[in-house]
Amino acid sequence: MSPSPKPGSSALAAERRYVVPALIALLAALAWVSMVLWSASPYARYFDHGGWLDAAGLHALCEAVPEGSLVVPAVLHAGAWVLMIVAMMLPTTLPLLGIFTRVTAGRARSGLLLALLVLGYLVAWGGFGLVAHAADSGIHRVAGRFDWLTSHAWVIGALILVLAGAFQFSALKHRCLDRCRAPAGFVSSRWSGRRPVRESFRIGLDHGLFCIGCCWALMLVMFAVGMGNLGWMLALTAVMAAERNLPSGRRLAAPAGVALLAWSAVTVVAHAA
């Protein structure tokens, strides 16, 4: 059991009830601004890969990666991915952060504990970003050996849309989404207060993993439309935030899945014509 709150903790919790959302909103806004500036800089190639739905997507990425250097592009791509996560996903965790702030109110290091939770969340998504970028680069390398795929990169984009659409109807999607939609139970099952540093980081890490479990396919859509497409980032952010936080958000998974499958079909028909 967590120790009883110290005197004054309720007042502190009330104050942070407004401070935490403001800080998250500020971080998200800074991330959006950073992405806009990055996409207009000479290093934009590390931010925007070009989309698979763009026929020139393969060539754009091949030209972007310097020969003889793997570490620097990987770090820059990971940095761009973390910025995107801060902008798109971190604001959707506000219910979890609000509950955690109330639970840890009155502790001497409550600010540090909240920071560790956010760090754990970003570590989970950062790891997924590295895996996703590695898979995307591997697909580019393999597809680049085939002239037909090089000139028909939209086929891979359409397949990504099919995967993302089909996943919206899966049991795994809904199991993970249910965990993300119940932050109070999520925190109470992992917080005892005996090892606050470890537990705070674990809550963030575990929540990030469940968020990946319900949102990974939607995030892959960014590889189809282009990582630097800020308009699609905003649209997908709205969908994921609604799924996780609105009372009827769970019901939005199916319509989103139908829309993605229809988009894939339209893409195929348009290119076939």
Helices and strands as residue ranges (DSSP letters): H 9-39, G 44-46, H 57-64, H 71-88, G 90-93, H 94-103, H 110-143, H 147-151, H 154-167, H 171-180, H 183-188, H 196-225, H 230-245, G 249-252, H 253-272
